Structures are given as structure tokens and as C-alpha cells.
Amino acid sequence: MKKLAVLTATAIFCGAISTAQAADKLTLQLKWVTQAQFAGYYVALDKGFYKEAGLDVTIKPGGPDIAPPQVIAGGGADVVVDWMPSALATREKGVPLVNIAQTFTKSGLELTCRKDSGIKTPVDFKGKTLGVWFGGNEYPFLSWMDKLGYKTSGTDSDITVLKQGFNVDPILQKQAACISTMTYNEYWQIIDAGVPASDLLVFKYEDQGVATLEDGLYTLESTLKDPKAVDRLARFVKASMAGWQYAVDHQPEAVKIILDNDASGAQTEHHQSQMLGEIAKLIAGNPKGLGYLDPAAYDRTVSILMSGKSDPVITRKPEGAWTHEVWNKAFGS
């Protein structure tokens, strides 16, 4: 019996090695640090959804000095999470990114202002200092200001653009009348810092008619020419969306998974729970299913980015910037 037990254990061990060797490696580069914004991917990894799909997935957190388009262009990732304005602007500059799935159906971007700044409507932005993220995140803001007819640079600029760090200090310290926030993150940081909601005025991009698509999954055009790569990406998308569905349905567990994967130890259960609750609203309502890119939403984003009178984000309609091939293969459509 002892000999049989040893043989069985060895067979199991060798089988595990064989399975691991058979798994296809795939690297995902996130747009930002480990947080509930990316819960679905971490849940898919933790719950074994990627493993069940025959994938060995590595998730690389982002940060202030990490630009996903640059990472994938340099061969450091197979898939990246990026906002569509950044991806399309990058594509026009020569890096052929292609959207293979669209996780967020709504925009979480907003401009949060102090009421004591005197701002009541966007007309009042003129002459004020506004905090803006850069590194590809500035494009929706610039499109909005251009729509309002405001110059954002030069000696005769209508507003002062403050290059905003990834914190809310400028509004807390009254260095800016408004700062860029996300519905799921920085807005709540302001609240948690002691500023009551009654002292704030929020302008959501969704409400201003300038909402562009945010967290989508992108790969390189050349990758999609390989049928094996397309199959690998389809399995990745399907497992990722299963992870997102699980995260939404089991939020306390998903938050714990996020915290377990946060190497920095900077995240808190309170904030991540708050964040995931808001993120769930942004991925909901896709009639075709999680991850499906609505062509109308894509067209709207392109139209907004091209609408600038003085300095549009993109100058021509992109061709081949998205595909349903991967999503259709993933879900059998």
C-alpha cells in the first residue's frame, strides 16, 4: 500500500507539472495600482478562473510612472487596461492598439469643485485653476474645455491647468477650485478627509455630454493576426468577465482578494468596499454581456475626441481600432 501511495502521489505531482507547462502564459498590465478598479482580474486569478481556462496569467500593477501603451509596445505585456482616449491617441501616434473587450460601459470621471470657489456652472470655470491628470488621462478634459471654447494653454489661456498629482491635496489646500476625481476613488478621498458633500459641486462627464469610454482591454494589432493568440485572448476575456461577475456578486470576498494582492499595504477595507460598490455601477447595463464593446459608445467617444476646434485629441477616424472577434470567440456569438 505504501508503494502504491508513493506512485499515486508521484503521478499527481507529474500531472500538475504537465498541466502547468501546458498553460499559456499571458501578462496583463493594469492602468493603475492594485485596487477594486481591477477587482475582476484579481478575482479571476485568485478563484482559479484563468487556470481553468488553461492560462498562466501575470498581473502587473500600474503606477504614476507606468504608461500601459508604452509597456505593451515594448513587449512587456500581452494585454493592457487603458482608457479609450489614451488608446486612440496612442494609435494615431503609431502604436496600433486594438480594443478587444470593454469592461466599463459608463464613465466614472468627474470634476469636483469647492462651492466656496464661486463655481456654479461650467461657465464659471473661466479664470479658475483646475486640477487635471496627465499621462493620457488629460484627453477627456481637453475635449470638454475645447467644447466650452476655453483655451487651456498659452499666455491668454482662459483657465489655469494644474498638473494634478494622484491625490486630492489641491482641493483640500485650496490650490485649485476643482480637481479631477473618479466616482469610485478620489471623490471619496475628499469626503474622508473631512470635506462634507454639501461643500462640493460635482460635474460628471456623463452629465456634460463629454463622457468617453474608460477601462477597456487592448492588445496589439499584430497579435490578432495569430489564431493561437486570438484563442488565448478569448479564454482570457471569458475568464476575466467571469471574475468581474463574481466580484460584483461577492463584493466582501472580492475586497479581501484585492487587499491580499496589494503589495503596498496602502489600501483599506473601507475604501476598497466603497470603490467596488461604485465600480459595479460602471460595468452594469451592458445588454450584450460583460465586456462587449457597444459600437455606438465607441463612435461617441471618437466624435468627442475629434470635435476639438483648435486642438482635437485625434485628427481622423481610426480604422481597425476595435474588434468583436475575441469577444465573439469567448462567448460563442
Sequence and secondary structure as in RCSB ss.txt:
>XXXX:A:sequence
MKKLAVLTATAIFCGAISTAQAADKLTLQLKWVTQAQFAGYYVALDKGFYKEAGLDVTIKPGGPDIAPPQVIAGG
GADVVVDWMPSALATREKGVPLVNIAQTFTKSGLELTCRKDSGIKTPVDFKGKTLGVWFGGNEYPFLSWMDKLGY
KTSGTDSDITVLKQGFNVDPILQKQAACISTMTYNEYWQIIDAGVPASDLLVFKYEDQGVATLEDGLYTLESTLK
DPKAVDRLARFVKASMAGWQYAVDHQPEAVKIILDNDASGAQTEHHQSQMLGEIAKLIAGNPKGLGYLDPAAYDR
TVSILMSGKSDPVITRKPEGAWTHEVWNKAFGS
>XXXX:A:secstr
 HHHHHHHHHHHHHHHHHHHHHSEEEEEE SSSSSGGGHHHHHHHHTTHHHHTTEEEEEE   TT  HHHHHHTT
S SEEEE HHHHHHHHHTT  EEEEEE  SS  EEEEEEGGGT  SGGGGTT EEEE  TTSSHHHHHHHHHHT 
  SSTT SSEEEE  SSSHHHHTTS SEEEEETTTHHHHHHHTT  GGGEEEEETTTTT     SEEEEETTGGG
 HHHHHHHHHHHHHHHHHHHHHHHTHHHHHHHHHHH TT    HHHHHHHHHHHHHHH   TT TB   HHHHHH
HHHHHH  SSS S SS  SS B SHHHHHHHT 
